[in-house]
């Protein structure tokens, strides 16, 4: 078994949450005063931050500003989950790594 890495899919707009009206990406919407993405990242605390890649897209500057300690991969067009994971391929440095994929 190789290293363990994580990819967090955080590129979506969140149309059902009305993100286009608010300008806030889905993963940055708050629950109990914290962005939803922070809960996912806390749950991934057993994986080193350097081995966690956030795939960002819609309003990515907000996500990058809030979580600068993580590596990022950009999904320019939201073309589905498989495409989002492919966008993170170059960030996954070890070909032997086991990868945990999480929704943001």
N, C-alpha and C positions, 0 to 999 in steps of 0.2 A: 504494500500500500504506500502511495506517495504522500506528498504534502496535502493538506486540506485547505482548499480555497473556497471563497463564496462569491457569487455573483448575485447582486440585488437588482431586480428589474424595476427601475424608477423613472422610466421615460414617458409614461402615459399622461394624457391630459386630465382625465377624470371627468368626462362629459356628463356622466350621470350625477356628479356632485356639483355641476354648474361651474366648473373651473374656467371656462371661457368667459364667463361674466365677472368672476372675481380676479382672474389672472394668477391664481394660486394653483400650482400643480397638485395633483391628487396626493402625492406623498408628503406634501408640505401642509396639507390641511391639518388642523389641530384637534386633539382629543386630550382632555384634562391638561390643557396648556402646553402640550408638546406636539411637534410634528409627528404624523403617523410613522414616518421613516425612522425616527429615533427609537421607537419601540422595536422595530425589526432589527436595527443595528445593535441594540442592547441584547436582544435574544441571541445574536451572533457573537457575543462577547468571548466565546470560547475559541474563536478564530482570530488570529492576529489582524489588526487593522490593515497592515501592509498587504495582506492576502485577501482583502475584500475589495471587490470592484463594483462600483455603482454604475449602472447603465442609465444615462440621463438623456433627455430630449426636450420635451416641452418646458419652457422657462427654466432651462438647466442652470442658468446663472444663480437663481435662488437656491437651488439644491447645493451647488458647489460652494456658495458662500456660507451656507449653514453647516456643511460637513467637509471642510477643507482637508481634513486629516485622512481622507480616503482617496483611493485611485478612482478615476472616472473613465468611462468609455461613452462616446456620444453616438446615439441613434438619431440621425438627422430626420428620417421619416419613420413614423411608427408603422412598421410592416409586420407586426406580430411578435410573439414570444421567441420563436426560433431565430428570427432576424435579430432581435435584441441580444440574445445570447451570442450570436455570431459577431456582433459588434464588440464584444468583450474578449474575443479570441486572443488578440495580441497582448492584452493585459495579463493573460494567464501564462505566466512565465515558464512554469514547469509542465512539460508534456506528460509527466507521470502523476500530476496532481489529481486528487479526487475533488470534484467541484460540486458544491451545494448551491442550488439555484433557488432563490427566494423572491417572492413578489414583494415589492416595496409597499 
